[in-house]
Structures are given as C-alpha cells and as structure tokens.
Amino acid sequence: MAMNDPVLHRFISYLAEKKAEQEADPNVHVRIELSTEFIASVRESFRQNILDGERHLHVLSHLLSSYFLEGEFELHSNVIGLLPYDEDRPFLIRERINRETLFSSMDIDLGNQMLDNFRYRREREWVSLELSANFIEYIPEKRTPIGVNRLTSRVKAEEELWNKVTDEIFQIDKLVTKDKHLRHYSKYVKDIFGIKIVCDDVPTCMRVHEKLRGITVAGPHWDRLDLEFVPMPSEGRKPSDPLLDFIETKDYLTGPPEKMKKTGWRAMKSVTKWQGRLFEIQVQPLANYYLELDHMAGPSHRSFKSQRDAMRDDVARSIPLYGFYRDLLKMLFMESDISFESANASVVIH
C-alpha cells in the first residue's frame, strides 16, 4: 500500500537505506535528517493510505451486509474500555452513525472521538476514559430469513501505527519466525482487517459459510448501495467470478475436539483476498459473539497485548535500531517534532 504513494515511498526508502547503512557497519552512527514540511507531508500521506485501506474494509462489509441482511441496515459504532484505575470494570458504549462519518474517519479516531464525549467521576475528579477496542456493527432493521443476526467490521491491529510501520520496515514476521529465541511470539504478528458474520446458531453458520463461498461479483442489491469509494466488484470481471478468493479456512465449529480452541472460542475462520487486500472473515454463533465481547476488555485480551509488547521489546534489545525507529515513528504519529538521539543513531529536524 505505502509503496504506491510517492511521499511514503521516499520516506520508507530513506529509512530502509539508513537501516542498511547501519547493518553494513554496526559501529556507524546513523543520522536521519527530516524537514518539518516533509514530516507534515508524511503524516498526511499515511493518514490517506490508512483511510483507503479502511474504506476497502467498510465497502466489503457493506457488500456482505446487503447480501446477508437482505434489506436496510443501521451502522453502530462500539467502543470497549476499562474504567480508570479499575481494570475489573470494563464498559461498552455504542451509538448509531451514518455512512459519511464511517468513511471520513479512521477507525481508531472514531473510537477515541466517541470516548472524548464522556468523563468518569472518581474521588471528586472527572477523568478521561481509555479505549481498549472498537468495532462497527451492521444491524438489520428486521429479522433476516437466513438467520444472520448482524455483521461487524474491525481493524484488528490495535497496536499503534508506529509499531506497525516499524514492523514492516524490519519485516518482523520473518524475523520472529527465523529467530529461535523469538519464535514463540509468531502468533502475535498477524495483522489483517476483520469482518464477522454473526448467526443464530451453528447450523446457520455452516449454511452461511457455504453461501459466502458462492457469492459472485454480480451480487444482488449492490447497485442500491451507491458506494463511490472504491471500484465495484464487477468492474473488469465476469459476472460469474467469485467475489472473494479464499486463501485458507479453519473450522472451529464442527471440527474434532483436539482441533478446537481451548478458550471455547468458536467460528468458521477464513482468510480471503479482495481488491488486492487480505481480510479475515469469521462466521460465528450469536452466543459466542457475546462471550467474546465480555473478553475483549478482560484479562485474556490484556495478556495478549502485553505479550505482543514484550515481543517488540525483545526485538528492540536484539536490534537497537528497531527500537530507535519505533521512537522516531511514534514522534511522527504523535505530532511532536523533536530532535533526539540514542547511542548509535540520531534524528535531526530542521
């Protein structure tokens, strides 16, 4: 995605060159020079590229919702968090939004904007709420004959943008897989967009999964959506072509007990490709959906995030420049233009 943007191509290529320079001679002091004008253009380019990726997620969610919900549906923005200073008290806030709001804001911004409208009173002081996770629900206006209760979309990578970009520059997934010390972290580096189709029960999930595999690019009702954000599926393809290319599917609904998740999580889980992007699509029973909501702000979710952070800290200790780049990109995304340095690298902003 980034390499198609000239500003991001120039920026990432520059960082990659400096990385190669330091790897060729670990004793060399890497000096990264950036102008304030260039930093501003990088920030805006990243924002637009992320918005484009999320637009594809939301367009695909609209297409699938129009197919499975068989009529009109509402959009609801949901945020999950923990009350300040009390990690045993999670909360969920949801509100109805329109399509313009969904497509004009990055998902993380949408969640934080919702939370910014609320404060929690603790010991005579009003304190801000913190986001743990957020997602969009597609709610049908009436019960569907097929038994689909709702759809959801979620940008599953909750780690900050500076972590994601640094991971890409250093190809952390390959690094973790090759390094014997880091290999046990491999399950924490997967980073794709997620869509969930929530059904009344397990038999309905199996029927819906089969229908999902059979959807073609000439799907019904799509002309009524009036989506102008990305090309429609039928452009340049035969009407009989499948909408989605299935890369892999794992059955966590009806498989043998030894193949099932120990946590009790259940779904048909597929990795699919659409418009050159990967999407994880789950077909999940309603009861399990609500169980997962309870866990999204609970100890298991926090443990997953803390272990993922530990993985990055381990990489930073092994490769100091990785940690330095995390600091650099955090500075860029937090919009604080400050020169800084470490033992073997420095950033100069002018």
C-alpha positions as a Markdown table, in Angstrom:
| # | Residue | x | y | z |
|---|---|---|---|---|
| 1 | Met | 0.0 | 0.0 | 0.0 |
| 2 | Ala | 2.6 | 2.5 | 1.1 |
| 3 | Met | 5.0 | 1.9 | -1.9 |
| 4 | Asn | 2.3 | 3.2 | -4.3 |
| 5 | Asp | 2.4 | 6.6 | -2.6 |
| 6 | Pro | 5.4 | 8.8 | -3.7 |
| 7 | Val | 5.8 | 10.6 | -0.4 |
| 8 | Leu | 5.7 | 7.3 | 1.6 |
| 9 | His | 7.9 | 5.5 | -0.9 |
| 10 | Arg | 10.5 | 8.2 | -0.5 |
| 11 | Phe | 10.3 | 8.2 | 3.3 |
| 12 | Ile | 10.3 | 4.4 | 3.8 |
| 13 | Ser | 13.1 | 4.0 | 1.2 |
| 14 | Tyr | 15.2 | 6.6 | 3.1 |
| 15 | Leu | 14.6 | 4.7 | 6.4 |
| 16 | Ala | 15.5 | 1.4 | 4.7 |
| 17 | Glu | 18.7 | 2.9 | 3.4 |
| 18 | Lys | 19.7 | 4.1 | 6.8 |
| 19 | Lys | 18.9 | 0.7 | 8.2 |
| 20 | Ala | 21.1 | -1.0 | 5.6 |
| 21 | Glu | 23.9 | 1.6 | 6.3 |
| 22 | Gln | 23.9 | 0.6 | 10.0 |
| 23 | Glu | 23.7 | -3.1 | 9.3 |
| 24 | Ala | 26.7 | -2.9 | 7.0 |
| 25 | Asp | 28.7 | -1.3 | 9.8 |
| 26 | Pro | 27.1 | -1.6 | 13.3 |
| 27 | Asn | 29.6 | 0.9 | 14.6 |
| 28 | Val | 28.5 | 3.7 | 12.3 |
| 29 | His | 26.3 | 6.5 | 13.8 |
| 30 | Val | 23.2 | 6.8 | 11.7 |
| 31 | Arg | 22.0 | 10.4 | 11.2 |
| 32 | Ile | 18.4 | 10.9 | 10.0 |
| 33 | Glu | 17.6 | 14.4 | 8.8 |
| 34 | Leu | 14.0 | 15.5 | 8.2 |
| 35 | Ser | 12.3 | 18.8 | 7.5 |
| 36 | Thr | 9.2 | 19.9 | 9.2 |
| 37 | Glu | 7.5 | 20.3 | 5.8 |
| 38 | Phe | 8.4 | 16.7 | 4.8 |
| 39 | Ile | 7.2 | 15.4 | 8.2 |
| 40 | Ala | 3.8 | 17.1 | 7.6 |
| 41 | Ser | 3.5 | 15.5 | 4.2 |
| 42 | Val | 4.4 | 12.0 | 5.5 |
| 43 | Arg | 1.8 | 12.3 | 8.2 |
| 44 | Glu | -0.9 | 13.3 | 5.7 |
| 45 | Ser | 0.1 | 10.5 | 3.3 |
| 46 | Phe | -0.1 | 7.9 | 6.0 |
| 47 | Arg | -3.5 | 9.1 | 7.0 |
| 48 | Gln | -4.8 | 9.0 | 3.5 |
| 49 | Asn | -3.4 | 5.5 | 2.8 |
| 50 | Ile | -4.8 | 4.1 | 6.1 |
| 51 | Leu | -8.2 | 5.7 | 5.3 |
| 52 | Asp | -8.1 | 4.0 | 1.8 |
| 53 | Gly | -7.4 | 0.6 | 3.4 |
| 54 | Glu | -10.2 | 1.0 | 5.9 |
| 55 | Arg | -12.6 | 2.2 | 3.1 |
| 56 | His | -12.0 | -1.1 | 1.4 |
| 57 | Leu | -12.9 | -2.9 | 4.6 |
| 58 | His | -16.1 | -0.9 | 5.0 |
| 59 | Val | -17.1 | -1.3 | 1.4 |
| 60 | Leu | -16.7 | -5.1 | 1.6 |
| 61 | Ser | -18.7 | -5.0 | 4.8 |
| 62 | His | -21.4 | -3.1 | 3.1 |
| 63 | Leu | -21.5 | -5.6 | 0.2 |
| 64 | Leu | -21.7 | -8.6 | 2.5 |
| 65 | Ser | -24.3 | -6.8 | 4.7 |
| 66 | Ser | -26.5 | -6.1 | 1.7 |
| 67 | Tyr | -26.3 | -9.7 | 0.7 |
| 68 | Phe | -26.8 | -11.4 | 4.1 |
| 69 | Leu | -29.1 | -8.9 | 5.8 |
| 70 | Glu | -31.4 | -8.8 | 2.8 |
| 71 | Gly | -32.6 | -5.2 | 3.2 |
| 72 | Glu | -31.8 | -1.9 | 5.1 |
| 73 | Phe | -29.3 | -1.9 | 8.0 |
| 74 | Glu | -28.1 | 0.5 | 10.6 |
| 75 | Leu | -24.4 | 1.3 | 11.4 |
| 76 | His | -23.4 | 1.4 | 15.1 |
| 77 | Ser | -20.0 | 2.4 | 16.4 |
| 78 | Asn | -18.9 | 0.5 | 19.5 |
| 79 | Val | -16.1 | 1.2 | 21.9 |
| 80 | Ile | -14.9 | -1.1 | 24.7 |
| 81 | Gly | -12.7 | 0.1 | 27.5 |
| 82 | Leu | -11.9 | 0.0 | 31.2 |
| 83 | Leu | -12.8 | 2.4 | 33.9 |
| 84 | Pro | -9.8 | 4.4 | 35.0 |
| 85 | Tyr | -7.8 | 2.8 | 37.9 |
| 86 | Asp | -10.2 | -0.1 | 37.9 |
| 87 | Glu | -9.3 | -2.8 | 35.4 |
| 88 | Asp | -12.1 | -5.2 | 36.7 |
| 89 | Arg | -14.8 | -2.8 | 35.4 |
| 90 | Pro | -15.0 | -2.9 | 31.6 |
| 91 | Phe | -17.6 | -0.8 | 29.7 |
| 92 | Leu | -19.2 | -0.7 | 26.3 |
| 93 | Ile | -20.6 | 2.4 | 24.6 |
| 94 | Arg | -22.4 | 2.3 | 21.3 |
| 95 | Glu | -24.1 | 4.9 | 19.1 |
| 96 | Arg | -25.7 | 5.0 | 15.7 |
| 97 | Ile | -23.6 | 6.7 | 13.0 |
| 98 | Asn | -24.1 | 7.4 | 9.3 |
| 99 | Arg | -22.1 | 6.3 | 6.3 |
| 100 | Glu | -20.4 | 9.6 | 5.9 |
| 101 | Thr | -19.0 | 9.5 | 9.4 |
| 102 | Leu | -17.7 | 6.0 | 8.9 |
| 103 | Phe | -15.9 | 6.7 | 5.7 |
| 104 | Ser | -14.4 | 10.0 | 6.7 |
| 105 | Ser | -12.7 | 8.9 | 9.9 |
| 106 | Met | -10.0 | 6.4 | 10.7 |
| 107 | Asp | -11.4 | 3.6 | 12.9 |
| 108 | Ile | -9.2 | 4.5 | 15.9 |
| 109 | Asp | -10.2 | 8.2 | 15.6 |
| 110 | Leu | -13.8 | 7.3 | 15.5 |
| 111 | Gly | -13.5 | 5.3 | 18.7 |
| 112 | Asn | -11.5 | 8.0 | 20.5 |
| 113 | Gln | -13.9 | 10.7 | 19.4 |
| 114 | Met | -16.8 | 8.8 | 21.0 |
| 115 | Leu | -14.9 | 8.4 | 24.2 |
| 116 | Asp | -14.0 | 12.1 | 24.3 |
| 117 | Asn | -17.7 | 12.9 | 24.9 |
| 118 | Phe | -17.6 | 11.1 | 28.2 |
| 119 | Arg | -15.8 | 11.5 | 31.6 |
| 120 | Tyr | -15.8 | 9.3 | 34.7 |
| 121 | Arg | -16.1 | 10.8 | 38.1 |
| 122 | Arg | -13.5 | 9.4 | 40.6 |
| 123 | Glu | -12.9 | 10.9 | 44.0 |
| 124 | Arg | -14.4 | 14.3 | 43.1 |
| 125 | Glu | -12.3 | 14.4 | 39.8 |
| 126 | Trp | -13.5 | 13.9 | 36.3 |
| 127 | Val | -11.1 | 11.7 | 34.4 |
| 128 | Ser | -10.9 | 10.6 | 30.7 |
| 129 | Leu | -11.8 | 7.1 | 29.5 |
| 130 | Glu | -9.3 | 4.9 | 27.6 |
| 131 | Leu | -10.0 | 2.9 | 24.6 |
| 132 | Ser | -9.4 | -0.9 | 24.7 |
| 133 | Ala | -11.0 | -1.9 | 21.4 |
| 134 | Asn | -13.6 | -0.6 | 18.9 |
| 135 | Phe | -15.6 | -2.0 | 16.1 |
| 136 | Ile | -18.6 | -1.3 | 13.7 |
| 137 | Glu | -21.8 | -3.2 | 13.8 |
| 138 | Tyr | -24.2 | -3.6 | 10.8 |
| 139 | Ile | -27.6 | -4.2 | 12.3 |
| 140 | Pro | -30.6 | -5.3 | 10.2 |
| 141 | Glu | -33.8 | -3.4 | 10.6 |
| 142 | Lys | -35.8 | -6.6 | 10.7 |
| 143 | Arg | -35.1 | -10.3 | 11.3 |
| 144 | Thr | -33.5 | -12.0 | 8.4 |
| 145 | Pro | -34.9 | -15.2 | 6.9 |
| 146 | Ile | -31.5 | -16.8 | 6.7 |
| 147 | Gly | -30.7 | -16.3 | 10.4 |
| 148 | Val | -27.9 | -13.8 | 10.2 |
| 149 | Asn | -28.1 | -11.6 | 13.3 |
| 150 | Arg | -25.6 | -8.9 | 12.3 |
| 151 | Leu | -22.2 | -8.2 | 10.8 |
| 152 | Thr | -19.2 | -6.4 | 12.3 |
| 153 | Ser | -16.0 | -4.9 | 11.0 |
| 154 | Arg | -12.9 | -4.2 | 12.9 |
| 155 | Val | -9.3 | -3.1 | 12.2 |
| 156 | Lys | -7.8 | -6.0 | 14.2 |
| 157 | Ala | -4.4 | -4.5 | 14.7 |
| 158 | Glu | -4.8 | -2.5 | 17.9 |
| 159 | Glu | -1.1 | -1.6 | 18.3 |
| 160 | Glu | -0.1 | 1.9 | 17.5 |
| 161 | Leu | 0.7 | 2.9 | 13.9 |
| 162 | Trp | 4.4 | 3.5 | 14.7 |
| 163 | Asn | 4.7 | -0.2 | 15.7 |
| 164 | Lys | 3.0 | -1.4 | 12.6 |
| 165 | Val | 5.2 | 0.6 | 10.2 |
| 166 | Thr | 8.4 | -0.3 | 12.1 |
| 167 | Asp | 7.4 | -4.0 | 11.9 |
| 168 | Glu | 7.0 | -3.7 | 8.2 |
| 169 | Ile | 10.4 | -2.0 | 7.6 |
| 170 | Phe | 12.2 | -4.6 | 9.7 |
| 171 | Gln | 10.0 | -7.5 | 8.3 |
| 172 | Ile | 9.3 | -8.6 | 11.9 |
| 173 | Asp | 7.2 | -11.6 | 10.9 |
| 174 | Lys | 10.2 | -13.2 | 9.1 |
| 175 | Leu | 12.5 | -12.1 | 11.9 |
| 176 | Val | 10.4 | -13.7 | 14.6 |
| 177 | Thr | 9.9 | -16.9 | 12.6 |
| 178 | Lys | 13.7 | -17.3 | 11.9 |
| 179 | Asp | 14.9 | -16.4 | 15.4 |
| 180 | Lys | 14.8 | -19.4 | 17.8 |
| 181 | His | 14.5 | -17.0 | 20.8 |
| 182 | Leu | 11.6 | -15.0 | 19.3 |
| 183 | Arg | 9.8 | -17.8 | 17.5 |
| 184 | His | 7.2 | -18.4 | 20.3 |
| 185 | Tyr | 5.9 | -14.9 | 19.5 |
| 186 | Ser | 4.9 | -15.8 | 15.9 |
| 187 | Lys | 1.1 | -15.8 | 16.7 |
| 188 | Tyr | 1.2 | -12.1 | 17.7 |
| 189 | Val | 2.4 | -10.6 | 14.5 |
| 190 | Lys | -0.6 | -11.3 | 12.2 |
| 191 | Asp | -2.2 | -8.1 | 11.2 |
| 192 | Ile | -5.3 | -8.0 | 8.9 |
| 193 | Phe | -8.7 | -6.4 | 8.7 |
| 194 | Gly | -11.6 | -8.4 | 10.2 |
| 195 | Ile | -15.2 | -9.0 | 9.3 |
| 196 | Lys | -17.6 | -11.1 | 11.4 |
| 197 | Ile | -20.9 | -12.6 | 10.3 |
| 198 | Val | -22.9 | -13.4 | 13.4 |
| 199 | Cys | -25.6 | -16.1 | 13.0 |
| 200 | Asp | -28.4 | -17.5 | 15.3 |
| 201 | Asp | -26.8 | -20.9 | 15.8 |
| 202 | Val | -24.1 | -23.4 | 14.5 |
| 203 | Pro | -26.2 | -25.0 | 11.7 |
| 204 | Thr | -26.9 | -21.5 | 10.3 |
| 205 | Cys | -23.2 | -20.6 | 10.5 |
| 206 | Met | -22.5 | -23.6 | 8.2 |
| 207 | Arg | -25.1 | -22.6 | 5.7 |
| 208 | Val | -23.9 | -19.0 | 5.7 |
| 209 | His | -20.3 | -20.0 | 5.2 |
| 210 | Glu | -21.3 | -22.0 | 2.1 |
| 211 | Lys | -23.2 | -19.0 | 0.8 |
| 212 | Leu | -20.2 | -16.8 | 1.5 |
| 213 | Arg | -18.0 | -19.0 | -0.7 |
| 214 | Gly | -20.6 | -18.9 | -3.5 |
| 215 | Ile | -21.1 | -15.1 | -3.8 |
| 216 | Thr | -20.2 | -13.8 | -7.2 |
| 217 | Val | -19.2 | -10.3 | -8.3 |
| 218 | Ala | -22.7 | -9.8 | -9.8 |
| 219 | Gly | -24.2 | -9.8 | -6.3 |
| 220 | Pro | -27.8 | -8.6 | -5.7 |
| 221 | His | -28.7 | -5.2 | -4.3 |
| 222 | Trp | -25.2 | -3.7 | -4.7 |
| 223 | Asp | -26.4 | -1.1 | -7.1 |
| 224 | Arg | -28.6 | 0.4 | -4.3 |
| 225 | Leu | -25.6 | 1.0 | -2.0 |
| 226 | Asp | -24.3 | 3.9 | -4.1 |
| 227 | Leu | -20.7 | 3.4 | -2.9 |
| 228 | Glu | -18.2 | 5.6 | -4.7 |
| 229 | Phe | -15.2 | 5.0 | -2.5 |
| 230 | Val | -13.6 | 2.0 | -4.4 |
| 231 | Pro | -14.4 | 0.2 | -7.7 |
| 232 | Met | -17.4 | -2.1 | -7.6 |
| 233 | Pro | -16.6 | -5.8 | -7.7 |
| 234 | Ser | -18.0 | -6.4 | -11.2 |
| 235 | Glu | -15.6 | -3.9 | -12.9 |
| 236 | Gly | -13.3 | -5.8 | -15.2 |
| 237 | Arg | -14.5 | -9.2 | -14.1 |
| 238 | Lys | -17.0 | -11.8 | -15.4 |
| 239 | Pro | -20.4 | -11.8 | -13.5 |
| 240 | Ser | -19.8 | -15.5 | -12.6 |
| 241 | Asp | -16.4 | -14.8 | -10.9 |
| 242 | Pro | -16.3 | -15.3 | -7.2 |
| 243 | Leu | -16.4 | -12.1 | -5.1 |
| 244 | Leu | -13.7 | -13.4 | -2.7 |
| 245 | Asp | -10.6 | -15.5 | -3.2 |
| 246 | Phe | -10.3 | -17.9 | -0.2 |
| 247 | Ile | -6.7 | -18.4 | 0.9 |
| 248 | Glu | -7.5 | -20.7 | 3.9 |
| 249 | Thr | -10.4 | -21.8 | 6.1 |
| 250 | Lys | -10.2 | -23.3 | 9.6 |
| 251 | Asp | -13.3 | -25.0 | 11.2 |
| 252 | Tyr | -13.5 | -24.1 | 14.8 |
| 253 | Leu | -17.2 | -25.0 | 14.9 |
| 254 | Thr | -17.6 | -28.7 | 14.0 |
| 255 | Gly | -14.0 | -30.0 | 13.9 |
| 256 | Pro | -12.6 | -32.7 | 16.3 |
| 257 | Pro | -12.1 | -31.6 | 19.9 |
| 258 | Glu | -8.3 | -31.7 | 19.7 |
| 259 | Lys | -8.5 | -29.0 | 16.9 |
| 260 | Met | -10.8 | -26.7 | 18.8 |
| 261 | Lys | -9.7 | -23.6 | 20.7 |
| 262 | Lys | -9.2 | -24.2 | 24.4 |
| 263 | Thr | -10.7 | -20.9 | 25.3 |
| 264 | Gly | -14.1 | -22.0 | 23.9 |
| 265 | Trp | -14.0 | -19.5 | 21.1 |
| 266 | Arg | -15.9 | -20.9 | 18.1 |
| 267 | Ala | -16.2 | -19.8 | 14.4 |
| 268 | Met | -15.6 | -20.7 | 10.8 |
| 269 | Lys | -12.5 | -18.6 | 10.2 |
| 270 | Ser | -11.3 | -17.8 | 6.6 |
| 271 | Val | -8.5 | -15.6 | 5.2 |
| 272 | Thr | -9.8 | -14.1 | 2.0 |
| 273 | Lys | -8.4 | -11.7 | -0.7 |
| 274 | Trp | -10.4 | -8.9 | -2.3 |
| 275 | Gln | -9.2 | -6.0 | -4.4 |
| 276 | Gly | -5.6 | -7.0 | -3.6 |
| 277 | Arg | -6.1 | -6.9 | 0.2 |
| 278 | Leu | -6.4 | -9.6 | 2.9 |
| 279 | Phe | -9.4 | -9.9 | 5.1 |
| 280 | Glu | -10.2 | -12.3 | 7.9 |
| 281 | Ile | -13.9 | -13.3 | 7.8 |
| 282 | Gln | -15.4 | -15.2 | 10.7 |
| 283 | Val | -18.8 | -16.8 | 10.7 |
| 284 | Gln | -19.8 | -17.1 | 14.4 |
| 285 | Pro | -22.7 | -18.2 | 16.5 |
| 286 | Leu | -24.5 | -15.3 | 18.4 |
| 287 | Ala | -23.9 | -16.8 | 21.9 |
| 288 | Asn | -20.1 | -17.0 | 21.2 |
| 289 | Tyr | -20.2 | -13.4 | 19.9 |
| 290 | Tyr | -21.5 | -12.1 | 23.2 |
| 291 | Leu | -19.0 | -14.2 | 25.1 |
| 292 | Glu | -16.1 | -12.7 | 23.0 |
| 293 | Leu | -17.4 | -9.2 | 23.8 |
| 294 | Asp | -17.0 | -9.9 | 27.5 |
| 295 | His | -13.4 | -11.0 | 26.9 |
| 296 | Met | -12.3 | -8.0 | 24.7 |
| 297 | Ala | -11.7 | -5.9 | 27.8 |
| 298 | Gly | -10.8 | -8.7 | 30.1 |
| 299 | Pro | -7.6 | -10.3 | 31.4 |
| 300 | Ser | -7.1 | -12.6 | 28.3 |
| 301 | His | -7.2 | -9.6 | 25.9 |
| 302 | Arg | -4.8 | -7.6 | 28.1 |
| 303 | Ser | -2.5 | -10.6 | 28.4 |
| 304 | Phe | -2.4 | -10.9 | 24.6 |
| 305 | Lys | -1.5 | -7.2 | 24.2 |
| 306 | Ser | 1.2 | -7.3 | 26.9 |
| 307 | Gln | 2.8 | -10.4 | 25.3 |
| 308 | Arg | 2.8 | -8.7 | 21.9 |
| 309 | Asp | 4.5 | -5.6 | 23.5 |
| 310 | Ala | 7.1 | -8.0 | 25.2 |
| 311 | Met | 7.9 | -9.4 | 21.7 |
| 312 | Arg | 8.7 | -5.9 | 20.4 |
| 313 | Asp | 10.8 | -5.1 | 23.4 |
| 314 | Asp | 12.8 | -8.3 | 22.9 |
| 315 | Val | 13.4 | -7.4 | 19.2 |
| 316 | Ala | 14.5 | -3.9 | 20.3 |
| 317 | Arg | 17.1 | -5.4 | 22.7 |
| 318 | Ser | 18.4 | -7.6 | 19.9 |
| 319 | Ile | 18.3 | -4.9 | 17.2 |
| 320 | Pro | 18.7 | -1.4 | 18.8 |
| 321 | Leu | 17.9 | 0.4 | 15.5 |
| 322 | Tyr | 14.4 | -1.3 | 15.6 |
| 323 | Gly | 13.7 | 0.4 | 19.0 |
| 324 | Phe | 15.1 | 3.7 | 17.7 |
| 325 | Tyr | 12.8 | 3.6 | 14.6 |
| 326 | Arg | 9.8 | 2.9 | 16.9 |
| 327 | Asp | 10.7 | 6.1 | 18.8 |
| 328 | Leu | 11.1 | 8.0 | 15.5 |
| 329 | Leu | 7.8 | 6.9 | 14.1 |
| 330 | Lys | 6.0 | 7.4 | 17.4 |
| 331 | Met | 7.2 | 11.0 | 17.3 |
| 332 | Leu | 5.9 | 11.4 | 13.8 |
| 333 | Phe | 2.5 | 10.0 | 14.6 |
| 334 | Met | 2.1 | 11.8 | 17.9 |
| 335 | Glu | 2.9 | 15.0 | 16.0 |
| 336 | Ser | 5.7 | 16.2 | 18.3 |
| 337 | Asp | 8.6 | 17.5 | 16.1 |
| 338 | Ile | 11.6 | 16.9 | 18.4 |
| 339 | Ser | 15.1 | 16.0 | 17.5 |
| 340 | Phe | 16.6 | 13.2 | 19.6 |
| 341 | Glu | 19.4 | 10.6 | 19.6 |
| 342 | Ser | 20.5 | 7.3 | 21.0 |
| 343 | Ala | 23.8 | 5.5 | 21.3 |
| 344 | Asn | 24.1 | 4.8 | 17.6 |
| 345 | Ala | 21.5 | 7.0 | 15.8 |
| 346 | Ser | 20.1 | 10.5 | 15.9 |
| 347 | Val | 17.2 | 12.4 | 14.3 |
| 348 | Val | 17.7 | 16.0 | 13.3 |
| 349 | Ile | 14.6 | 18.0 | 12.4 |
| 350 | His | 15.1 | 21.4 | 10.7 |
